[in-house]
Amino acid sequence: MKAAILHEVGTPLTIEDVQLDATRADEVRIRVVASGLCHSDYHLMTGDLPHPMPIVLGHEASGVVEEVGENVRHIKPGDQVVTCISTYCGECGECQHGHGHICSDKPTRPATQGEARIMWRGKPVQQFCQLGGFAEEMLVHAHSVTKLPEGLPMDIAALLGCAVITGMGAVLHRAKVQPGRRSR
């Protein structure tokens, strides 16, 4: 499959042939339909946010599920989904109380520790935010994926995983706007 890889700060991304690993029990393979370019991606490209390289950027992605691991129950092949950077374990105290965004045991798979899911020329490639949406396919933890309602356009849906939740977080937590409250 092909992926856009950032090899060095300040250089253009290059389209490369990469190998995607097999789907593990708690993972989902997604055929990417749309992926947004976030300012966070730009920060890696300019070096403002240091990160190991090479890396496949993109964390605002939507797509169609191609395959699910044996432990995945909430989605199935053919489902349209959106990815999210807020991966959660689903079992810690925070998750059990509906606070998955502050999970105390987030699943991680850093490529620098031999857990790369993408390989390029025999070398591990990072997935930004453990997603890597600037690729034809993604292999991500099942708790990074949410099924979309029927009919939601995939290009718009891609923004849900970061841009929309960031905006909502600012409105609810910083501006303290209460849901359902009308402006005067």
Stockholm file with secondary structure:
# STOCKHOLM 1.0

chainA/1-184         MKAAILHEVGTPLTIEDVQLDATRADEVRIRVVASGLCHSDYHLMTGDLPHPMPIVLGHEASGVVEEVGENVRHIKPGDQVVTCISTYCGECGECQHGHGHICSDKPTRPATQGEARIMWRGKPVQQFCQLGGFAEEMLVHAHSVTKLPEGLPMDIAALLGCAVITGMGAVLHRAKVQPGRRSR
#=GR chainA/1-184 SS CEEEEECSTTSCCEEEECEECCCCTTEEEEEEEEEECCHHHHHHHHTSSCCCSSEECCCEEEEEEEEECTTCCSCCTTCEEEECSCCCCSCSHHHHTTCGGGCSSCCCCCGGGTTCSEEETTEEEEEGGGTCCSBSEEEEEGGGEEECCTTCCHHHHGGGGTHHHHHHHIIIIISCCCTTCCCC
#=GC SS_cons         CEEEEECSTTSCCEEEECEECCCCTTEEEEEEEEEECCHHHHHHHHTSSCCCSSEECCCEEEEEEEEECTTCCSCCTTCEEEECSCCCCSCSHHHHTTCGGGCSSCCCCCGGGTTCSEEETTEEEEEGGGTCCSBSEEEEEGGGEEECCTTCCHHHHGGGGTHHHHHHHIIIIISCCCTTCCCC
//
